[in-house]
């Protein structure tokens, strides 16, 4: 899932608002969070 999809599904008006909120709440950018927790290479092991 891309940030724009997550933004729309969670009620944010655009990707930048979602990214700013996510970053302030989680203290990671959405893409970094995705890479840590949803790394496809780790799933293959």
ROGU-652580 format. One record per residue: residue number from 0; x, y, z negated of N, C-alpha, C, O, CB in turn. Coordinates in nm, 2 decimals. Glycine has a CB too. Layout:
N
(atom NUM; (X; Y; Z); (X; Y; Z); (X; Y; Z); (X; Y; Z); (X; Y; Z))
...
END
This chain:
45
(atom 0; (0.08; -0.12; 0.00); (0.00; 0.00; 0.00); (0.09; 0.12; 0.00); (0.19; 0.13; -0.07); (-0.10; 0.00; -0.12))
(atom 1; (0.05; 0.22; 0.08); (0.13; 0.34; 0.08); (0.07; 0.44; -0.01); (-0.05; 0.43; -0.06); (0.13; 0.40; 0.23))
(atom 2; (0.14; 0.55; -0.05); (0.10; 0.65; -0.14); (-0.03; 0.72; -0.09); (-0.12; 0.75; -0.18); (0.21; 0.75; -0.16))
(atom 3; (-0.04; 0.74; 0.03); (-0.17; 0.81; 0.08); (-0.29; 0.72; 0.06); (-0.40; 0.77; 0.02); (-0.16; 0.84; 0.23))
(atom 4; (-0.27; 0.59; 0.08); (-0.39; 0.50; 0.05); (-0.42; 0.50; -0.10); (-0.54; 0.50; -0.14); (-0.35; 0.35; 0.09))
(atom 5; (-0.32; 0.49; -0.18); (-0.34; 0.49; -0.33); (-0.41; 0.63; -0.37); (-0.50; 0.63; -0.45); (-0.21; 0.47; -0.40))
(atom 6; (-0.36; 0.74; -0.31); (-0.42; 0.87; -0.34); (-0.57; 0.87; -0.31); (-0.65; 0.92; -0.39); (-0.34; 0.98; -0.27))
(atom 7; (-0.60; 0.83; -0.19); (-0.74; 0.83; -0.15); (-0.83; 0.74; -0.24); (-0.94; 0.78; -0.27); (-0.76; 0.80; 0.00))
(atom 8; (-0.78; 0.62; -0.27); (-0.86; 0.53; -0.34); (-0.87; 0.57; -0.49); (-0.96; 0.52; -0.56); (-0.79; 0.39; -0.34))
(atom 9; (-0.79; 0.65; -0.54); (-0.80; 0.70; -0.68); (-0.86; 0.84; -0.69); (-0.85; 0.89; -0.80); (-0.66; 0.69; -0.74))
(atom 10; (-0.91; 0.90; -0.58); (-0.98; 1.02; -0.59); (-0.89; 1.15; -0.58); (-0.95; 1.26; -0.60); (-1.05; 1.03; -0.72))
(atom 11; (-0.77; 1.14; -0.54); (-0.69; 1.26; -0.52); (-0.71; 1.31; -0.38); (-0.74; 1.24; -0.29); (-0.53; 1.22; -0.54))
(atom 12; (-0.70; 1.44; -0.37); (-0.74; 1.51; -0.25); (-0.63; 1.49; -0.14); (-0.66; 1.49; -0.02); (-0.76; 1.65; -0.27))
(atom 13; (-0.51; 1.47; -0.18); (-0.40; 1.44; -0.08); (-0.28; 1.37; -0.15); (-0.28; 1.36; -0.27); (-0.36; 1.58; -0.02))
(atom 14; (-0.19; 1.33; -0.07); (-0.08; 1.25; -0.12); (0.01; 1.33; -0.22); (0.06; 1.28; -0.31); (0.01; 1.20; 0.00))
(atom 15; (0.03; 1.46; -0.19); (0.12; 1.54; -0.28); (0.07; 1.55; -0.42); (0.14; 1.54; -0.52); (0.14; 1.68; -0.22))
(atom 16; (-0.06; 1.57; -0.43); (-0.12; 1.57; -0.57); (-0.11; 1.44; -0.64); (-0.07; 1.44; -0.76); (-0.27; 1.61; -0.56))
(atom 17; (-0.13; 1.33; -0.57); (-0.11; 1.20; -0.63); (0.03; 1.18; -0.67); (0.06; 1.13; -0.78); (-0.16; 1.09; -0.53))
(atom 18; (0.13; 1.21; -0.58); (0.27; 1.19; -0.61); (0.31; 1.27; -0.73); (0.39; 1.22; -0.81); (0.35; 1.22; -0.48))
(atom 19; (0.27; 1.39; -0.73); (0.31; 1.48; -0.85); (0.25; 1.43; -0.98); (0.33; 1.42; -1.08); (0.26; 1.62; -0.82))
(atom 20; (0.13; 1.39; -0.98); (0.07; 1.33; -1.10); (0.14; 1.20; -1.14); (0.17; 1.18; -1.26); (-0.08; 1.31; -1.08))
(atom 21; (0.15; 1.11; -1.04); (0.22; 0.98; -1.07); (0.35; 1.00; -1.13); (0.39; 0.94; -1.23); (0.22; 0.90; -0.94))
(atom 22; (0.43; 1.09; -1.07); (0.57; 1.12; -1.11); (0.57; 1.18; -1.26); (0.65; 1.14; -1.33); (0.64; 1.22; -1.02))
(atom 23; (0.47; 1.26; -1.29); (0.47; 1.32; -1.42); (0.42; 1.22; -1.53); (0.46; 1.23; -1.64); (0.38; 1.44; -1.42))
(atom 24; (0.34; 1.13; -1.49); (0.28; 1.03; -1.58); (0.37; 0.91; -1.60); (0.40; 0.87; -1.71); (0.15; 0.98; -1.53))
(atom 25; (0.43; 0.85; -1.49); (0.51; 0.73; -1.49); (0.66; 0.77; -1.50); (0.74; 0.69; -1.54); (0.48; 0.65; -1.37))
(atom 26; (0.69; 0.89; -1.46); (0.83; 0.94; -1.45); (0.91; 0.87; -1.34); (1.04; 0.86; -1.35); (0.90; 0.92; -1.58))
(atom 27; (0.84; 0.82; -1.24); (0.91; 0.76; -1.12); (0.82; 0.80; -1.00); (0.70; 0.81; -1.02); (0.92; 0.60; -1.14))
(atom 28; (0.88; 0.82; -0.89); (0.81; 0.84; -0.77); (0.73; 0.71; -0.73); (0.78; 0.60; -0.76); (0.90; 0.89; -0.65))
(atom 29; (0.62; 0.72; -0.67); (0.54; 0.60; -0.63); (0.62; 0.50; -0.55); (0.61; 0.38; -0.57); (0.42; 0.64; -0.55))
(atom 30; (0.71; 0.54; -0.46); (0.79; 0.45; -0.38); (0.89; 0.38; -0.46); (0.92; 0.26; -0.44); (0.86; 0.53; -0.27))
(atom 31; (0.95; 0.45; -0.56); (1.05; 0.38; -0.65); (0.98; 0.28; -0.73); (1.03; 0.17; -0.75); (1.12; 0.49; -0.74))
(atom 32; (0.86; 0.31; -0.79); (0.78; 0.22; -0.87); (0.75; 0.09; -0.78); (0.77; -0.02; -0.83); (0.65; 0.28; -0.92))
(atom 33; (0.71; 0.11; -0.66); (0.67; 0.00; -0.57); (0.80; -0.09; -0.55); (0.78; -0.21; -0.55); (0.62; 0.05; -0.44))
(atom 34; (0.91; -0.03; -0.52); (1.03; -0.11; -0.50); (1.07; -0.19; -0.62); (1.12; -0.30; -0.61); (1.15; -0.01; -0.46))
(atom 35; (1.05; -0.13; -0.74); (1.09; -0.21; -0.86); (1.00; -0.32; -0.89); (1.04; -0.43; -0.92); (1.09; -0.11; -0.98))
(atom 36; (0.87; -0.30; -0.88); (0.77; -0.40; -0.92); (0.71; -0.48; -0.81); (0.65; -0.58; -0.84); (0.66; -0.33; -0.99))
(atom 37; (0.73; -0.44; -0.69); (0.67; -0.52; -0.58); (0.78; -0.55; -0.47); (0.75; -0.54; -0.35); (0.56; -0.44; -0.52))
(atom 38; (0.90; -0.58; -0.51); (1.01; -0.61; -0.42); (0.98; -0.74; -0.35); (0.97; -0.84; -0.42); (1.14; -0.61; -0.49))
(atom 39; (0.96; -0.74; -0.22); (0.93; -0.86; -0.14); (1.04; -0.96; -0.15); (1.01; -1.08; -0.15); (0.90; -0.82; 0.00))
(atom 40; (1.16; -0.92; -0.15); (1.27; -1.01; -0.16); (1.27; -1.09; -0.29); (1.31; -1.21; -0.29); (1.41; -0.94; -0.15))
(atom 41; (1.23; -1.03; -0.40); (1.22; -1.11; -0.53); (1.11; -1.21; -0.52); (1.12; -1.32; -0.58); (1.20; -1.01; -0.64))
(atom 42; (1.00; -1.18; -0.45); (0.89; -1.28; -0.44); (0.93; -1.40; -0.36); (0.87; -1.51; -0.38); (0.77; -1.21; -0.37))
(atom 43; (1.03; -1.39; -0.28); (1.07; -1.51; -0.20); (1.16; -1.61; -0.27); (1.18; -1.72; -0.23); (1.14; -1.46; -0.07))
(atom 44; (1.22; -1.56; -0.38); (1.31; -1.65; -0.46); (1.24; -1.76; -0.53); (1.31; -1.84; -0.59); (1.39; -1.57; -0.56))
END
